[in-house]
Structures are given as structure tokens and as C-alpha cells.
């Protein structure tokens, strides 16, 4: 299959690198877009803080669906997860057919952090790789990072 380019977006937030990483990893229910769900009436989104951990949604009925597996956990610098999305934006349950979400946190100053989210190795989605690329390849920072930045602003008071 032909190569499918990565999609990279970034946002700079007013938070230390440690704060930026913590909000991303510990508060995904607050910033994860409502339209990006697998379960009905989700009550939790959890990113398990270790390599081999899952990141998953839980619905009001207790159903859990994993979006992927943590493949790199390096707080406060980097988090890499598989992204198990299949045809019609439905879950798949095989990391071998999943692409990767790479999230890098770089201190841009004492109280600012640039967060870069890359959807990488999209070719692993096979026949739907180009469709996924087209859906993701909009203007930066995109809905997910916009919502994440709003949550950071809500939790971290601005430096005086």
C-alpha cells in the first residue's frame, strides 16, 4: 500500500510541562470530543498510566471499549498509544491494524507548553487509510486540541 502521510497538529497552552501532561493523561473525559465515542452515554475515559495499559471509554451501562494500548509512557514528555479505528469509525480490537497517536509535550517557557499530537502510520488502517487521513487533515489545532486547551485554561490559573 502506498504511504499515507502523518497528520500533526499542535497547540501551546499556559501551563508547565508537568501540568499539561497531567491534564491530558488524567482528564480526558473533559477534553475528548463528544463526537468521538464508541459507547453510549459515556461516563469515563481512562488512560492507564503505564506501557501496556489501555485507554478506554466506559458507558453508563458499564460497557468498556478500548481505543488502544499505551506503547510509550514518558511523563511529562511523551505518550504514544495505538489507535484502533476501523471502517465507518467503528472500533477494531487488533493493535496490528491500528495506527499510533503520538503526543509530545515541550516546554516553550517556564509556564507554557507546546503539545503536538501526531496521527502516525495511518497506512496500518489498510483500505480506509486515505479516508482516515482526509478526515484528520484539517486546520491545526483541530477540535481535540482546541478542547484540550480550553480544559487547561479552566484548570490552570493564568500567571500574573
N, C-alpha and C positions, 0 to 999 in steps of 0.2 A: 504494500500500500504506500502511496506517496506520502511524503512528510506533511504533517499538519502543524502550522506554527503554534507556538505557545501564545497564550494571552496573558499579558501582565498589566496590572493596574496598581496605583499607589495613592496613598493619602498621607498627609502629615498632620499629626494630632498634637495638641498641647498636653503632653504627659511625659513622664520619664519612660525610658525603655521598659523598665520593670512594670510600671503601671499599664502601659499599652499592651504588653504581653498578657498580663493578668486579666485585663478586661476581655481581650479576645478569647482566651482559653477558659475563663471561669464564668463568663456571662453571655454565652452565645444565644441563649433564648431571647435576650434583649435586642440583639442586633441582627439576628438571622432573618432575612426577608420572609414575610408571611407567605409569599407565593412559592417559596422553595421548600415544600414539605412533602413528606411521604405518608404521614399519619394524619388522621382526622383529629381535630381538637388537641393539638399538641400541648403538653403540659411541661415538658422539659426537653432541653437539648444538652447533651453531656459530651464533653471532650475528656476522655480518660487520660490523665497526665503521665503517660509512660509509653515507650515503644511497645507496640503490640496491643495497645489499648484501642478502644473503639471511639468513634464519635457517632452518636446516635440520637434519634428522637424518641420520645415516649408520648403516646396519646393518652387521652383521658380514660380510655378503656384498658390501659396498661400495655397495649401493644408497643413493641420496640422494633425499630428498623434502623440498622446501621447504614450510615452514609459511607463509612470506610474505616480504615485502620490507621493508627498513628505509626508512621515509619521512621520519623525523626522527631525527637523531643529535646530541644536545646534552649530552655528558658534562660534569659529573656530574648534570645537572638533569633531562634528559628523553630518552626513547626512544619512538618510535612505529613500529609495524610493522603491515603488513596481516596479516589472519588468514584463511587460506584453508581453511575447513572447509565441507564440503558435506553433503548428505544422508547419514544413517547414520554421521556423524562420519568421513567419508572425505575425502581431500584433493581440493581443486579447484586448478586451475592458472591461474586468472584473477583478477588483483588487482581487476578491475572488479566482481567478485561477492564480494569479501572485505570483512569489516568491519575495524576497527582495534583494536589493543591499544595503549593509551597508558599509559606508565609514568612517573610523576613522582616525583622524589626531592627532599624538602625537609628541610633541616637543622632539627631540632627542638631542638637544643642542640649543644654542641661535639662530643659523642660519641654523639649519637642522630640518627637519620634516619627520617622517615616516608616510606614507599614506598606510593604509591597506584597501583593497576592498574585501568584502566577499559577494559571492552569497549564500544566505541563504534560507532555507525552500524550496528547489527545488522540494520536493515531491508535492508541490501545483500545479505543472505542469501536474500532473496525468500521463498518459501513456507515455508521452515523457520525463519525469523527468530524467531517466537514460541516455537518449541520450543527453540531455542538459548538464548533469553533465560531461559526457565523452568529450563533445566539449569544456567545460570550463576548465577542469582539466589538463592543460598543465603546462609547467615550469613557475615559477614566474620570473619577474613580469607580463609577458603577454603583448600582443600588446597594450591594452588600457593604462596600467600604464607606459609602455615604452614611448608612445606618450605623455602622460601627463607630464612625467619627462622632456622630450625634450622641451615642451612648457614652463615649469617652468624655465629651464635653459636659454631659449631665453628671458624671461621677467625679470628675477631677476639677476642682475649682481653678479658675484662671490665676496665673501668677500675677501678683500685684506689681 
